[in-house]
């Protein structure tokens, strides 16, 4: 949603804007930040799962040639 102010009236010192547009903008911002928090939580869970996977698969790695004599 593109944010823009729509002024209904103006005087020398004040501008009047449509309240409905401001409300829609506030609601859109709230939705964006809620989704952002969910996304960050999902990212943390994904990174934790990826860390678990890496911890398991590193044991399966093929040792280098010079380390096989140990």
Buried (B, 14 or more C-beta within 10 A) or exposed (E): EEEEEEEEEEEEEEEEBEEEBEEEBEEEEEEEEEEEEEEEEEEEEEEEEEEEEEEEEEEEEEEEEEEEEE
